[in-house]
């Protein structure tokens, strides 16, 4: 695998989710997370292609090693047979060929082991990058919803932009941070509900107060009217 690809993948794996969330909140946009997702998907595809190539090389080297190891093992048995039959010249020639095959088998074995280690390292990197990508996608959706809710409810900008207190918190704490933002939004909802209820109570009080005044006025007119009628009858 090309060093540049290794560097890019390691950079993506080690990217701070915390920092991305911070920048997304500062920009009031998930664009920075979208860019990470694009880069991660692109490099993940390149990593998988490279891993497939190296994996194929591992299989080839192992097959070559097995072939030479098996040939060397057969030659080793044949040499014993030749020696027992007294065919020393043939045994010497076979021994020279055995030495060559054993060396080639050793060379293929070392290359196979080296490539296999690299292949396993690439598989491990792929797994880590996939996990990182999944995490980013999940947090991206949560953060997008939070930003939209915050904008809709006009939460103070500083409330969702200050991550200084999370500077040393690991990525596993980001969900907790999101929950804190949700709690703040819930608090805003509660305040809005309280304000709405207070306004409704004031309206109800005013309506009820007006109704009482109307009833009293009606009663006053009736009583005064009845009193005036009584006075006229007496006259």
C-alpha positions in Angstrom: 0.0 0.0 0.0 1.3 3.4 -0.9 2.6 5.4 2.0 0.4 8.3 1.1 -2.7 6.1 1.4 -1.5 4.8 4.8 -1.0 8.4 6.0 -4.4 9.4 4.7 -6.2 6.5 6.3 -4.4 7.0 9.6 -5.3 10.6 9.6 -8.9 9.8 9.0 -8.9 7.1 11.7 -7.3 9.5 14.2 -9.4 12.5 13.3 -11.1 14.1 16.3 -14.8 13.6 16.2 -14.9 16.1 19.0 -13.1 18.7 16.9 -15.4 18.1 14.0 -18.5 18.7 16.2 -16.9 21.8 17.5 -16.3 23.2 14.0 -19.7 22.1 12.8 -21.3 24.1 15.7 -19.1 27.1 15.1 -20.1 27.1 11.4 -23.7 26.1 12.2 -23.4 23.5 9.5 -22.5 19.8 9.2 -20.4 20.5 6.0 -17.2 19.6 7.8 -18.6 16.2 8.7 -19.9 15.7 5.1 -16.4 16.4 3.8 -14.9 13.8 6.3 -17.5 11.3 5.1 -16.6 11.9 1.5 -12.9 11.5 2.2 -13.4 8.4 4.3 -15.5 6.7 1.7 -13.0 7.5 -1.0 -10.0 6.3 1.0 -11.9 3.3 2.3 -12.5 2.2 -1.3 -8.8 2.7 -2.2 -7.8 0.8 1.0 -10.1 -2.1 0.0 -8.6 -2.3 -3.5 -5.1 -2.2 -2.1 -6.0 -4.9 0.5 -7.4 -7.1 -2.2 -4.2 -6.8 -4.2 -2.0 -7.5 -1.2 -4.3 -10.4 -0.2 -3.8 -11.9 -3.7 -0.1 -11.5 -3.3 -0.2 -13.3 0.0 -2.0 -16.2 -1.6 0.5 -16.4 -4.4 3.5 -16.4 -2.1 2.0 -19.0 0.2 1.3 -21.2 -2.8 4.9 -20.8 -4.0 6.2 -21.6 -0.6 4.0 -24.7 -0.3 5.2 -25.8 -3.8 8.9 -25.4 -3.0 8.6 -26.8 0.5 6.8 -29.9 -0.9 9.5 -30.3 -3.6 12.2 -29.9 -1.1 10.7 -32.5 1.2 10.4 -35.0 -1.7 14.0 -34.3 -2.7 15.1 -34.9 0.8 13.5 -38.4 0.8 14.9 -39.1 -2.7 18.5 -38.2 -1.5 18.2 -40.8 1.3 17.1 -43.4 -1.2 20.0 -42.5 -3.6 22.5 -42.7 -0.8 21.1 -46.1 0.3 21.4 -47.3 -3.3 25.0 -46.0 -3.5 24.3 -43.5 -6.2 26.4 -40.8 -4.7 26.7 -38.6 -7.8 23.0 -38.4 -8.2 22.7 -37.9 -4.5 25.1 -34.9 -4.6 23.2 -33.4 -7.6 20.0 -33.8 -5.7 21.5 -32.3 -2.6 22.5 -29.2 -4.6 19.0 -28.9 -6.0 17.6 -29.4 -2.5 19.7 -26.6 -1.2 18.3 -24.3 -3.9 14.7 -25.2 -3.3 15.0 -24.9 0.4 16.5 -21.4 -0.1 13.7 -20.4 -2.4 11.1 -21.9 -0.1 12.7 -19.8 2.8 12.6 -16.7 0.6 8.9 -17.2 -0.3 8.1 -17.9 3.3 9.7 -14.7 4.5 7.9 -12.7 1.8 4.7 -14.4 2.5 4.9 -13.6 6.2 5.8 -10.0 5.5 2.9 -9.5 3.1 0.5 -11.3 5.4 1.4 -8.9 8.2 0.8 -6.0 6.0 -2.5 -7.5 4.7 -3.7 -8.1 8.3 -2.7 -4.5 9.2 -4.7 -3.2 6.2 -7.7 -5.3 7.3 -7.4 -3.8 10.8 -7.2 -0.3 9.3 -10.3 -1.0 7.2 -12.2 -2.1 10.2 -11.2 0.9 12.2 -12.0 3.3 9.4 -15.4 1.7 8.8 -16.2 2.0 12.5 -15.1 5.6 12.5 -17.2 6.3 9.4 -20.3 4.8 11.0 -19.8 6.8 14.1 -19.4 10.0 12.1 -22.5 9.3 10.1 -24.5 8.8 13.3 -23.2 11.9 15.0 -23.7 13.9 11.8 -27.4 13.1 11.8 -27.8 13.9 15.5 -25.9 17.1 15.1 -27.8 18.2 12.0 -31.1 17.7 13.9 -29.8 19.6 16.9 -28.6 22.5 14.8 -31.9 22.7 13.0 -33.8 22.6 16.3 -31.5 25.2 17.9 -32.0 27.5 14.9 -35.8 27.0 15.0 -36.0 27.7 18.7 -33.5 30.5 18.6 -31.2 29.1 21.3 -28.4 31.5 22.1 -25.5 31.0 19.8 -23.0 30.7 22.6 -25.0 27.9 24.1 -24.2 25.5 21.2 -20.8 26.8 20.2 -18.9 26.5 23.4 -17.0 23.2 23.6 -14.1 24.5 25.7 -15.2 22.4 28.7 -15.1 19.3 26.5 -11.5 19.9 25.2 -10.2 16.8 27.0 -13.2 14.6 26.6 -12.9 11.5 24.4 -15.2 10.7 21.5 -17.3 8.5 23.6 -18.6 11.6 25.4 -19.9 13.3 22.3 -23.3 11.6 22.7 -23.4 12.9 26.2 -22.8 16.4 24.9 -25.6 16.0 22.4 -27.9 15.0 25.2 -26.9 18.1 27.1 -27.9 20.2 24.0 -31.1 18.3 23.9 -31.7 19.1 27.5 -31.1 22.7 26.9 -33.6 22.6 24.1 -36.1 20.9 26.4 -35.6 23.7 28.9 -36.3 26.2 26.2 -39.5 24.2 25.4 -40.5 24.2 29.0 -39.9 28.0 29.2 -41.9 28.5 26.1 -44.7 26.3 27.5 -44.6 28.3 30.8 -44.7 31.6 29.0 -47.6 30.4 26.8 -49.5 29.1 29.9 -48.9 32.4 31.7 -50.3 34.3 28.8 -53.2 31.9 28.6 -53.9 32.4 32.3 -53.8 36.1 31.8 -56.2 35.9 29.0 -58.5 33.6 30.9 -58.4 35.9 33.9 -59.2 38.9 31.7 -62.1 37.1 30.1 -63.4 35.8 33.3 -63.0 39.3 34.9 -64.9 40.9 32.0 -67.7 38.3 32.4 -68.0 39.1 36.1 -68.1 42.8 35.3 -70.8 42.2 32.7 -72.8 40.1 35.1 -72.6 42.7 37.9 -73.6 45.4 35.5 -76.6 43.4 34.3 -77.5 42.8 37.9 -77.1 46.5 38.7 -79.3 47.5 35.8 -81.9 45.0 36.8 -81.9 46.0 40.4 -81.9 49.7 39.7 -84.6 49.2 37.1 -86.7 47.2 39.5 -86.2 49.9 42.1 -87.3 52.7 39.7 -90.4 50.7 38.7 -91.4 50.3 42.4 -91.0 54.0 43.0 -93.2 54.9 40.0 -95.9 52.4 41.2 -95.9 54.0 44.7 -96.4 57.4 43.2 
